Amino acid sequence: MEILDEAIEAYALQHTSEESPLLQEIHETTDRELEYSNMLTNRMVGRLLQFLIQLGGYRRILELGMFTGYSALTMAEVLPDEGKVITLDMNEKYAKIARSFMERSPHGDKVSIVMGEAENTLPDLEGPFDLAFIDADKQNYPLYYDLIKPRLKPGGMMVVDNAFWSGAVLTPEEDEKGRAVDELNKKIRQDDEVENVLLTVRDGLNLVRKK
Ligand SMILES: C[S@@+](CC[C@H](N)C(=O)[O-])C[C@H]1O[C@@H](n2cnc3c(N)ncnc32)[C@H](O)[C@@H]1O
């Protein structure tokens, strides 16, 4: 399902600040070397994450789903020296590419990679976090929400990517991942401890602020 008019999406991108040369290189390398390069987030979401971190004065970031490191490094770029992005992934091939970029970035030291299935590694992580970017396997989105919320500071934010799952949330009975993402969107709306805005940015971005 085409969520947004392609021309207007292209216009929005053209009129959004450029990313750093290294982030551009991650994009190019991922496109060239990996089959699923569309898993990478884009500059629009990246800039939004940076703005949220800067506006909130956030320091400690959790990411679920690092892939080749684009969003992790995007967030690290705007953190102060003592800031940290703890990013979770389970795919060694992707992590190898991500590490090669972290090593070249002046912000790479702010990123800590935790390898393994997030459902197993997340329970061992100590909070509190200021912001969590959820971008790993969609079936586990409701579980991730439950695990992250107690580890989030009051005033902290969760950013849930692919909150439309290409429109599958409209017919959740037809798609397991769409069902899980829809379940989370509904869970968030029913949760009195948070406020949220589900933005029609790209494939849907649910911004959830813990009260
Ligand atoms: C959409 S990509 C993340 C893209 C990344 N945030 C970016 O914008 O550059 C999803 C990532 O989640 C990882 N992943 C999938 N299931 C996972 C799981 N159960 N535990 C940890 N990572 C997982 C995949 O290996 C993949 O790298």
The ligand as an SDF file (V2000), in Angstrom:
LIG
                    3D

 27 29  0  0  0  0  0  0  0  0999 V2000
   14.5930   -2.4880   10.1770 C   0  0  0  0  0  0  0  0  0  0  0  0
   16.1460   -3.0870   10.6040 S   0  0  0  0  0  0  0  0  0  0  0  0
   16.7800   -1.8120   11.6250 C   0  0  0  0  0  0  0  0  0  0  0  0
   17.1870   -0.5870   10.8360 C   0  0  0  0  0  0  0  0  0  0  0  0
   17.9840    0.4040   11.6330 C   0  0  0  0  0  0  0  0  0  0  0  0
   17.2630    0.8650   12.7980 N   0  0  0  0  0  0  0  0  0  0  0  0
   18.3170    1.5940   10.7540 C   0  0  0  0  0  0  0  0  0  0  0  0
   17.4750    2.4600   10.5950 O   0  0  0  0  0  0  0  0  0  0  0  0
   19.4080    1.6420   10.2030 O   0  0  0  0  0  0  0  0  0  0  0  0
   15.7240   -4.3600   11.7280 C   0  0  0  0  0  0  0  0  0  0  0  0
   16.9170   -5.0090   12.4300 C   0  0  0  0  0  0  0  0  0  0  0  0
   16.3860   -5.7670   13.5230 O   0  0  0  0  0  0  0  0  0  0  0  0
   17.1820   -6.9190   13.6850 C   0  0  0  0  0  0  0  0  0  0  0  0
   16.3750   -7.9230   14.3810 N   0  0  0  0  0  0  0  0  0  0  0  0
   15.3280   -8.6450   13.9110 C   0  0  0  0  0  0  0  0  0  0  0  0
   14.8370   -9.4500   14.8570 N   0  0  0  0  0  0  0  0  0  0  0  0
   15.5880   -9.2450   15.9640 C   0  0  0  0  0  0  0  0  0  0  0  0
   15.5750   -9.7870   17.2860 C   0  0  0  0  0  0  0  0  0  0  0  0
   14.6810  -10.7030   17.6610 N   0  0  0  0  0  0  0  0  0  0  0  0
   16.5090   -9.3490   18.1560 N   0  0  0  0  0  0  0  0  0  0  0  0
   17.4230   -8.4210   17.8010 C   0  0  0  0  0  0  0  0  0  0  0  0
   17.4630   -7.8550   16.5770 N   0  0  0  0  0  0  0  0  0  0  0  0
   16.5680   -8.2790   15.6670 C   0  0  0  0  0  0  0  0  0  0  0  0
   17.5660   -7.3260   12.2710 C   0  0  0  0  0  0  0  0  0  0  0  0
   18.7410   -8.1100   12.2940 O   0  0  0  0  0  0  0  0  0  0  0  0
   17.7240   -5.9660   11.5810 C   0  0  0  0  0  0  0  0  0  0  0  0
   19.0640   -5.5750   11.5770 O   0  0  0  0  0  0  0  0  0  0  0  0
  1  2  1  0
  2  3  1  0
  2 10  1  0
  3  4  1  0
  4  5  1  0
  5  6  1  0
  5  7  1  0
  7  8  2  0
  7  9  1  0
 10 11  1  0
 11 12  1  0
 11 26  1  0
 12 13  1  0
 13 14  1  0
 13 24  1  0
 14 15  1  0
 14 23  1  0
 15 16  2  0
 16 17  1  0
 17 18  1  0
 17 23  2  0
 18 19  1  0
 18 20  2  0
 20 21  1  0
 21 22  2  0
 22 23  1  0
 24 25  1  0
 24 26  1  0
 26 27  1  0
M  CHG  2   2   1   9  -1
M  END
$$$$
